[in-house]
Every structure is written in structure tokens, then in C-alpha cells.
């Protein structure tokens, strides 16, 4: 199963982060408008990622909740029939919720750098160090930490949970306040 080493961090000043990123001379950006539909899954997470251009991918991944570099094992299957697949998955597994975001994707070496604006949550940075065959998770974590340092990412900004979990927690908190 392919593996990334990932971090996620809240971003207080997206413009400053982008200036630091551009100093690294990345490839990009590619602008991606994504809607991730999550389904019940006994192990890991299962989501259907739909893109504005009609393409979609079914993605299964396993990643522990941790604030800092952590491995993420994943499998991706492109689909040409996202609406039908969503309907089948919702009917058989149950649809849990949707995360909508605009992602600005940059490439720095073997790392996918995402500047995400997530509906209902705000701005985030994600680093995905795509491990090469035989490359250890420790080597990927070292690359992630180096990029974090270059981009000025402080430990206090790191987020342990997925966007889906953050949205669910916000919805639960809002429900508890009578909203």
C-alpha cells in the first residue's frame, strides 16, 4: 500500500505562508476544488473525492490521529461514474458527511504542499511527503520537519485530526450551544 508522511497545521497568515513557500521555488500552484464525501468504514477512512471537472477518486486511507509527522497508508481508485458510486456507497455503507475545500497544490521535491481553504474551518497547510520505494517513514518525517522549519510552522499550529473530524467536532459544539 503506498504511504505518505503527513502533517496538518492551522494557518494564521496564508499570505506569509505562501511567500515562504514561494521562496522554496516549488512547482505549481494547481488549483483544485474538492468535495470529499465520507462513508462508514470499519477500518480507516473511505471517501469519494469529487473534483470540479467531473473527475473523481475513491480513496481509502489509514492514519493515526497525531499532531506531527505521521504515516498515512492509502489506496486510490479513479472513477468515471462518481454520482452512481456515491449512491451505491451511501446505500450500502452510509454517508457520514462532506468536506469542501479549495486546495492550492505545490510540489517541493517529493512533497505535495497543500494550502487549503476548508469550508467552515478556515485555512490550513498540509504536507504529504510521498515515500519512495524502500524509503522509511522516519526519512519522510525528517523531510516534513525540514519543510515545517523552512515554512515557519510552529508545533502549536499542528492539528492531529482530519478535516472531517474537526467539522464534526464544531457541529457537535454548536449543537451543544443551541445553534
N, C-alpha and C positions, 0 to 999 in steps of 0.2 A: 504494500500500500504506500503510495507517495506520502512524503512527510515534509511539512514546513516547520520552522520555528517562528513563533509569532509573539508580538506584543501589541497591546492596545493602550492608548493613552488619551485622556481628555486634552483638548487644545483650547487654551485661553485666548491666544492671539494667532489666528490662522495665517494672517499676512506675514508675521515674523517667522513662523514655521516655514512657510513657503520660501521666503528669502534664504533661510538657512539651507533648505533643501536644494534650491537652485544653485547655490554655491558649490554643491557636490557635482554639478553638471550631469544631472540624470537624463535619461531618455523619457520623453513624454512632455506634457501630460496627455493621457487619453481620458476623455470624459465619459463616464458610464452611469446611466440612470438605471438603478436596480431596484427590483421588488423581490424580496426573499419571503416565500411562503413556507412556514414551518409546519411539519406534520408530526404526530405522535410516533415515537420510535423507541423500541426497548433498549437499544444501545447507541449511545452517541446522539447525533442530531441528523435530521433529514430535512432538507429544504429544496424547494424548486426556485431557482434564481431566474427571474424573467427580466429581460433587457428591453429597452425601448424599441429596438429594431426588430423585435419579434423572435429573436433567438432566446433559447432557454437552456438551462442545465440543471439536472438533478444532482444534488451534492449530498453525500453522506460524510460526516466527519466525527472524529473523536478527539476531544481536547479537554484537559482538566482546567478547572477554573483556578487561575493563579495570576497574581499581579507580577509580571515579569516574563522573560523569555520562556516559552513552553512549547513542546512539540504538539503538532496537530496532524493527525493521520487522516487522509481523505481519499475519496473516490468521486470522480466526476463523469457524468454521462450526458452528453448533449441530447436534446430532443427537438424534433421538428413539430411536435404537437403539444405545446405547453398547456393549452386550455383543457384538452382531453386528459392529459396526465394529471393535472391539478384536480380535476373532477374525480378521477379514479382514486387518487391518493386520499382525497378528503373523505370519500365514501367508505374506503376500506380502513384507513388509519386514523382519520380525524385531523382536521386542520386546527392548529393551535393559535396561529397569529401571523402577522405580516410585519416585516421591517422594510421601510422605504428609505432609500438614500441616494444621494448624488456622490459618486466616487471620482476623485481625480487620481488616476493611476500614473505613477512614475516608476522607472526602473533604475536601480542603483546596483550595478554588479548583478549578483544573483538574488537581489532583494526586490520584492514588489512593495513599493511605498504607496499607501493609500491615504489620501486626505479626504475624509468622509464628512459629509453633512447629513446627519441622520434625522429624519422627521421625528419630532417630539423629544429629541435628546440633545442635539447640538453638534458640535464639531469634535472630530476625533482623528487621531493618527493610528494607522495600523502598519506594522512592518511584518512582512512574510518573507523570511529567508527560505528560499526553495532549496532544500538539500539535494546535493548531487549524489549519484550512486556511491555508496560507501562512506559518505560524509556523515560524521556523528552529529547528534543533536547538540552536544557541547560546542562543537565548532560553529554550528548555526547560532547558538546563544551568544557566542563571542562576537560574531558579526553583528547581531542585533544590538548588543550592548555598545559596540563601537559606533554604530549609526545613531543610537539614542544619545550618546555623548556629543556627536557632531551636530545633532539637531537640537540640543539643549533640552532633551526630555528628562525631567526630574522624576525620581521614584514616586513622589506624592501624586503625580498625574496618572500613574499606571492604573489600569482598570482590569479587574480579574474576570468579569462576567461578559458574556456575549451581549450584543445589542438587544437581542430578543429578551434576555433576562432583565436587562435594565429597563426596557419598556414595560415589561410585566410588573416589575417592582414599582415603577412610577404609577402604573394604573392601579395597583393594589393600595398604594399610599394615598392616591387621590380618592379612591373608594372609601378609605378609612376616614377621610376628612369630609365626606358628604358631597364630593364632586362627581 
